[in-house]
């Protein structure tokens, strides 16, 4: 892909799920209109899958901020690990009590808080930081659209994205 300008390549990579979803929906629409019987039904299914994939792709693209920042993010067995040039650490997804966005740090960081350990700061542009979208989406009660809006607004101070709901004792 050396013949494609770097900024266009980055846009394609950022919006890849959306582009695939749109292509699938267009292909399904073509089959729905031009075919009969089972192929028309299959085309309708392709349209629905394409729309869902495009919607999810738009959310993921809004979350991605690049991969040119310091460090690498890894998620293994419900543990988020960050390996940075100067610091790093791990937090358990199940033990998280708070997720914040800190736009005052350079670069902008996600701040993951777990009781008993120092907060884990992960640059939004770290390599593989886009996998945090799935981690955050799995948190009980998170409002994904709110998170994406805050991320795109570029706030001037630290913003709480999610707090752990109160836990009841049995």
Secondary structure, DSSP 8 states (H G I E B T S, - for coil): -TTS-HHHHHHHHHTHHHHHHHHHHHHHHHHHHH--THHHHHHHHHHHHHHHHHHHHHHHHHH---S-SSSEEEEETTEEEEE-SS-EEEEEGGGEEEEEEETTSSS-EEEEEETTS--EEEETTSBTGGGHHHHHHTSTT--HHHHHHHHHHT-SS-EEEEE-------
